[in-house]
């Protein structure tokens, strides 16, 4: 079972068992450990960890979503959420909607030229992210 931002810790050698929460937002890390022992067992510790994560995200202004969010470009363009698809001759822009669903569109290199297609894809991505973040 995968839970965004929450990892299971089970270190027998140190007798440490619980859930570790990590939230990264705007370049800052927030973390907290929830011990099974202090929280009345595995399930109770997980519930406490999940509640803390949700509250902390609300407190720091991070939108709640179970979609994985990346802070580094994985598409080779240097821009998060913008990917060059050479095979289909287009730039693809992806984002998460305010409802937590994935959005995606593409901009043709043939139609707009490589530089303009890239710029359009970046602009679309920026607009969609601003909408999700309420900016």
N, C-alpha and C positions, 0 to 999 in steps of 0.2 A: 504494500500500500504506500503510495507516494502522496505526501501532503506538502504543498508549496511552502517553503521556508522553514520546515520543521524536520529535524533528523533524529533518529533513534540513537542513543548512546548506550552501549552495553560493554563496559570494561570490567571484566571479571577480576583481573589482577588488582584493580583499585577499588573493587566493590562499588562501582559507579554505574547506576542505571537510571535512565530518564530520557527526557526529550529536550533537544537544544533548538531554540528558535533564532533565526537570523533574518533580519530585514535590512535590505540596502535600498536607500532612497536618496537621491540628489547627492551622491558621493559619500554618504554617511552610513555606517553600519550600526544597527541596534541589535543586541542579542541578550538572551537570557536562558538559563538552564532550569528545567523543571524536574526535580528528583522524584522518582517513584515513591521513595520512602516518605519524603516530606508531604507528598500530595495524596497519600492513601492508595497507592498502586499505579500500575501502568496506565489503565484507562483514565483514571482521575487526573494523572499528570498530563496526559495528552489533551484532555479537555481544558485544563488550565493553560497549557501552552497555546492551544488554538485560540482561546479567549484573549490571552495576552497579545498574540500576534494581531488579531483583528482590531483590538483596541488601540494598539501602538500604531498600526497603519492609519487608522482614523485620526489619531492625535497628530501624526507628522504630515498628514495630507496625502498619503499614498493611496491611490485608488485600489480597492479590493478586487482582485481577480485571481483565478487559479491558473491563468495562462502564464507560461514562462515569459519573463521579460528580460531582454538582454541589454547590457550597457556597453557592449562592444560590438562593432560591425562584424557580422559573419558572412557577409555577401561579397566581400572583396572590393567594395566601393569606398569603404571608410565611413559610410553613413549607416547608422543603425536603421534597420527596416527597409533598406534599399539594396536590391540585388541585381546584378547584371546577368541576364540569361542570354548568353551568346548564341546558343543553339536556336532560340526563337527570335533573336535580334530585338530584344526589348529590355527595358529596366522594369523591375517589379517592385512595387511598394507594398509593405504589409504593416498592419497596425492592429491594436485591440480597440474594439468599439466601447462606448460607455456601458454597454450591457455585458461586457466581458467576452464577446465573441471576436473571432479573427476576421479582419477585413483585408482585402487584397485587390490590387488593380495593376495594370501594366501600361507602359508607354512605349510605343513603337519607335525604334531607332530609324527604320526606313522612312517613316512618315515625318519625324521631327528632327532627325540628325542626332548623332550620339550625345553631343553636349546639351542640346535643348531637351532631349528625352530624359537625360539624367537630372537636369534642373527641374523639370516638370514632376518627375517621380519624387524628388526631395521635397518640393513644395506641397504635393499631395500628402505626403507622410507628415510633414509639419502641421498642416491644417487639421488632419485627422487626430493627431496627438493633442493638439490644442483643444479640440472639441472634447476629447475624452477627459482631459485634465481640467476642463472648465476655464480655460484661459481666454 
